[in-house]
Amino acid sequence: MPEFDWRSPDSYMSLQDAKITDIAWECLRRNADYRREYDAMIADSPTGEVTDEFRRRWGICFRP
């Protein structure tokens, strides 16, 4: 993986065409609390599915 320099505009070129949801996901998946809760929820789930409560808590509810 190439080194990322947050001060370099070139490091952000891949985000130029990103949708806001893509950027939001990148921020959320780096959140330690989110990752910890996700791992615990999946470990406790017999089906391995994300619950509606979890989606609401983290703001990842989507309209049909």
DSSP file (Angstrom, degrees, kcal/mol; ACC not computed):
  #  RESIDUE AA STRUCTURE BP1 BP2  ACC     N-H-->O    O-->H-N    N-H-->O    O-->H-N    TCO  KAPPA ALPHA  PHI   PSI    X-CA   Y-CA   Z-CA
    1    1 A M              0   0    0      0, 0.0     3,-0.1     0, 0.0     2,-0.0   0.000 360.0 360.0 360.0 130.2    0.0    0.0    0.0
    2    2 A P        -     0   0    0      0, 0.0     2,-0.1     0, 0.0     0, 0.0  -0.315 360.0 -97.7 -67.6 151.1    1.5    3.4   -0.9
    3    3 A E        -     0   0    0      1,-0.1     2,-0.5     2,-0.0     0, 0.0  -0.456  35.4-136.6 -69.9 140.0    2.2    5.8    1.8
    4    4 A F        -     0   0    0     -2,-0.1     2,-0.7    -3,-0.1    -1,-0.1  -0.874  14.0-166.3-103.1 123.9   -0.5    8.4    2.3
    5    5 A D    >   -     0   0    0     -2,-0.5     3,-2.0     1,-0.1     6,-0.3  -0.909   5.6-162.5-109.8 104.5    0.6   12.0    2.9
    6    6 A W  T 3  S+     0   0    0     -2,-0.7    -1,-0.1     1,-0.3     6,-0.0   0.674  88.8  58.0 -62.9 -16.0   -2.4   14.0    4.2
    7    7 A R  T 3  S+     0   0    0     -3,-0.1    -1,-0.3     4,-0.0     3,-0.0   0.604  88.9  88.4 -87.6 -11.7   -0.7   17.3    3.2
    8    8 A S    X   -     0   0    0     -3,-2.0     3,-1.3     1,-0.1     4,-0.4  -0.761  66.7-150.5 -93.7 124.4   -0.4   16.3   -0.4
    9    9 A P  G >  S+     0   0    0      0, 0.0     3,-1.3     0, 0.0     4,-0.2   0.817  97.5  65.6 -58.3 -29.2   -3.2   17.2   -2.8
   10   10 A D  G >  S+     0   0    0      1,-0.3     3,-1.2     2,-0.2     4,-0.3   0.809  90.6  63.8 -63.8 -28.1   -2.2   14.1   -4.9
   11   11 A S  G <  S+     0   0    0     -3,-1.3    -1,-0.3    -6,-0.3     3,-0.3   0.713 103.9  48.0 -67.5 -19.1   -3.2   11.9   -2.0
   12   12 A Y  G X  S+     0   0    0     -3,-1.3     3,-1.4    -4,-0.4     4,-0.4   0.341  77.9 101.6-104.1   5.2   -6.8   13.0   -2.4
   13   13 A M  G X  S+     0   0    0     -3,-1.2     3,-1.4     1,-0.3     4,-0.3   0.864  77.1  59.4 -59.1 -36.3   -7.1   12.6   -6.2
   14   14 A S  G 3  S+     0   0    0     -4,-0.3     3,-0.3     1,-0.3    -1,-0.3   0.718 102.5  54.6 -67.6 -17.7   -9.0    9.3   -5.8
   15   15 A L  G X  S+     0   0    0     -3,-1.4     3,-1.4     1,-0.2    -1,-0.3   0.511  79.5  94.9 -90.1  -5.3  -11.6   11.1   -3.8
   16   16 A Q  T <  S+     0   0    0     -3,-1.4    -1,-0.2    -4,-0.4    -2,-0.1   0.857  97.5  29.2 -55.8 -38.9  -12.3   13.7   -6.5
   17   17 A D  T 3  S+     0   0    0     -3,-0.3    -1,-0.3    -4,-0.3    -2,-0.1   0.256  93.7 127.3-105.9  11.1  -15.2   11.7   -7.9
   18   18 A A    <   -     0   0    0     -3,-1.4     2,-0.2     1,-0.1    -3,-0.1  -0.374  58.0-124.5 -70.9 146.1  -16.3   10.0   -4.6
   19   19 A K    >>  -     0   0    0      1,-0.1     4,-1.8    -2,-0.1     3,-0.6  -0.518  25.5-111.0 -82.6 158.2  -19.9   10.2   -3.5
   20   20 A I  H 3> S+     0   0    0      1,-0.3     4,-2.5     2,-0.2     5,-0.2   0.843 119.7  56.9 -60.0 -33.8  -20.6   11.7   -0.1
   21   21 A T  H 3> S+     0   0    0      2,-0.2     4,-2.2     1,-0.2    -1,-0.3   0.849 104.1  52.8 -67.2 -32.9  -21.7    8.2    1.1
   22   22 A D  H <> S+     0   0    0     -3,-0.6     4,-2.0     2,-0.2    -2,-0.2   0.913 111.6  45.3 -66.1 -42.4  -18.3    6.8    0.1
   23   23 A I  H  X S+     0   0    0     -4,-1.8     4,-1.9     2,-0.2    -2,-0.2   0.907 111.8  51.9 -67.9 -42.0  -16.5    9.4    2.2
   24   24 A A  H  X S+     0   0    0     -4,-2.5     4,-2.6     1,-0.2    -2,-0.2   0.906 109.4  50.4 -60.6 -42.0  -18.9    8.9    5.1
   25   25 A W  H  X S+     0   0    0     -4,-2.2     4,-2.9     1,-0.2     5,-0.2   0.909 106.8  54.3 -64.0 -41.8  -18.2    5.1    5.0
   26   26 A E  H  X S+     0   0    0     -4,-2.0     4,-0.5     1,-0.2    -1,-0.2   0.888 112.2  44.7 -59.9 -38.9  -14.5    5.7    5.0
   27   27 A C  H >< S+     0   0    0     -4,-1.9     3,-0.7     2,-0.2     4,-0.3   0.928 114.4  48.4 -69.9 -45.3  -14.8    7.8    8.2
   28   28 A L  H >< S+     0   0    0     -4,-2.6     3,-1.9     1,-0.2     7,-0.2   0.911 106.1  55.2 -64.2 -43.9  -17.2    5.4    9.9
   29   29 A R  H 3< S+     0   0    0     -4,-2.9    -1,-0.2     1,-0.3    -2,-0.2   0.678 105.4  54.3 -68.3 -14.5  -15.1    2.3    9.2
   30   30 A R  T << S+     0   0    0     -3,-0.7     2,-0.6    -4,-0.5    -1,-0.3   0.477  81.8 109.1 -92.2  -4.2  -12.1    3.9   10.9
   31   31 A N    <>  -     0   0    0     -3,-1.9     4,-2.4    -4,-0.3     5,-0.2  -0.632  60.9-152.7 -78.0 118.0  -14.1    4.7   14.1
   32   32 A A  H  > S+     0   0    0     -2,-0.6     4,-2.3     1,-0.2     5,-0.2   0.865  94.3  51.9 -61.3 -38.3  -12.8    2.3   16.8
   33   33 A D  H  > S+     0   0    0      2,-0.2     4,-2.5     1,-0.2     5,-0.2   0.916 110.0  49.2 -65.1 -42.6  -16.2    2.3   18.7
   34   34 A Y  H  > S+     0   0    0      2,-0.2     4,-2.8     1,-0.2    -2,-0.2   0.943 112.4  47.4 -60.0 -48.7  -18.0    1.4   15.5
   35   35 A R  H  X S+     0   0    0     -4,-2.4     4,-2.6    -7,-0.2    -2,-0.2   0.901 112.4  49.5 -61.6 -41.8  -15.6   -1.5   14.8
   36   36 A R  H  X S+     0   0    0     -4,-2.3     4,-2.2    -5,-0.2    -1,-0.2   0.937 114.3  44.2 -63.9 -47.3  -15.8   -2.8   18.3
   37   37 A E  H  X S+     0   0    0     -4,-2.5     4,-2.6     2,-0.2    -2,-0.2   0.887 113.4  51.7 -66.1 -38.6  -19.6   -2.7   18.4
   38   38 A Y  H  X S+     0   0    0     -4,-2.8     4,-2.7    -5,-0.2     5,-0.2   0.947 110.6  47.6 -62.4 -48.3  -19.8   -4.3   14.9
   39   39 A D  H  X S+     0   0    0     -4,-2.6     4,-2.2     1,-0.2    -2,-0.2   0.907 114.0  47.5 -60.1 -42.6  -17.5   -7.1   15.9
   40   40 A A  H  X S+     0   0    0     -4,-2.2     4,-1.6     2,-0.2    -1,-0.2   0.907 112.5  49.3 -65.6 -41.9  -19.4   -7.8   19.1
   41   41 A M  H  X S+     0   0    0     -4,-2.6     4,-0.8     1,-0.2    -2,-0.2   0.929 112.8  46.3 -64.4 -45.7  -22.8   -7.7   17.3
   42   42 A I  H >< S+     0   0    0     -4,-2.7     3,-0.6     1,-0.2    -1,-0.2   0.887 110.5  53.6 -64.8 -39.3  -21.6  -10.1   14.6
   43   43 A A  H 3< S+     0   0    0     -4,-2.2    -1,-0.2    -5,-0.2    -2,-0.2   0.847 113.4  43.4 -63.6 -33.2  -20.1  -12.5   17.2
   44   44 A D  H 3< S+     0   0    0     -4,-1.6    -1,-0.2    -5,-0.1    -2,-0.2   0.547  95.0  94.9 -88.9  -8.0  -23.4  -12.6   19.0
   45   45 A S    <<  -     0   0    0     -4,-0.8     3,-0.1    -3,-0.6     5,-0.0  -0.730  61.2-155.3 -90.9 124.8  -25.6  -13.0   15.9
   46   46 A P  S    S+     0   0    0      0, 0.0    -1,-0.1     0, 0.0    -4,-0.0   0.798  99.8  36.6 -66.6 -25.8  -26.5  -16.5   14.9
   47   47 A T  S    S-     0   0    0      2,-0.1     3,-0.1    -3,-0.0    -5,-0.1   0.566 104.7-125.1-101.5 -10.8  -27.0  -15.4   11.3
   48   48 A G        +     0   0    0      1,-0.3     2,-0.3    -6,-0.2    -6,-0.1   0.711  62.1 142.5  74.3  19.6  -24.1  -12.8   11.2
   49   49 A E        -     0   0    0     -8,-0.1     2,-0.3    -7,-0.1    -1,-0.3  -0.659  56.3-112.3 -97.1 151.5  -26.5  -10.1   10.1
   50   50 A V        -     0   0    0     -2,-0.3     2,-0.1    -3,-0.1    -1,-0.0  -0.627  36.2-128.6 -77.9 134.1  -26.5   -6.4   11.0
   51   51 A T     >  -     0   0    0     -2,-0.3     4,-2.0     1,-0.1     5,-0.1  -0.438  12.1-121.7 -83.6 158.5  -29.5   -5.5   13.2
   52   52 A D  H  > S+     0   0    0      1,-0.2     4,-2.7     2,-0.2     5,-0.2   0.883 114.4  56.8 -63.2 -38.5  -31.8   -2.6   12.5
   53   53 A E  H  > S+     0   0    0      1,-0.2     4,-2.6     2,-0.2    -1,-0.2   0.913 106.9  48.3 -59.6 -43.2  -30.9   -1.2   15.9
   54   54 A F  H  > S+     0   0    0      2,-0.2     4,-2.0     1,-0.2    -1,-0.2   0.915 110.7  51.1 -63.5 -43.4  -27.2   -1.1   15.0
   55   55 A R  H  X>S+     0   0    0     -4,-2.0     5,-2.9     1,-0.2     4,-0.6   0.921 112.5  45.9 -60.7 -44.6  -28.0    0.6   11.7
   56   56 A R  H ><5S+     0   0    0     -4,-2.7     3,-0.9     3,-0.2    -2,-0.2   0.925 110.0  54.1 -64.7 -43.7  -30.0    3.3   13.4
   57   57 A R  H 3<5S+     0   0    0     -4,-2.6    -1,-0.2     1,-0.3    -2,-0.2   0.885 117.2  36.4 -58.2 -40.3  -27.4    3.8   16.1
   58   58 A W  H 3<5S-     0   0    0     -4,-2.0    -1,-0.3    -5,-0.2    -2,-0.2   0.367 112.1-115.2 -98.4   4.6  -24.6    4.4   13.6
   59   59 A G  T <<5S+     0   0    0     -3,-0.9    -3,-0.2    -4,-0.6    -4,-0.1   0.847  74.9 129.5  70.2  33.7  -26.8    6.2   11.0
   60   60 A I      < +     0   0    0     -5,-2.9     2,-0.4    -6,-0.2    -4,-0.2  -0.135  27.5 131.6-113.6  38.0  -26.4    3.6    8.3
   61   61 A C        -     0   0    0     -6,-0.3     2,-0.4    -5,-0.1    -9,-0.0  -0.725  39.3-160.4 -86.7 137.7  -30.1    3.3    7.5
   62   62 A F        -     0   0    0     -2,-0.4    -2,-0.1     2,-0.0    -7,-0.0  -0.931  17.7-118.5-122.2 143.8  -31.0    3.5    3.9
   63   63 A R              0   0    0     -2,-0.4     0, 0.0     1,-0.1     0, 0.0  -0.517 360.0 360.0 -75.0 146.1  -34.2    4.2    2.2
   64   64 A P              0   0    0      0, 0.0    -1,-0.1     0, 0.0    -2,-0.0   0.508 360.0 360.0 -67.0 360.0  -35.7    1.5    0.0
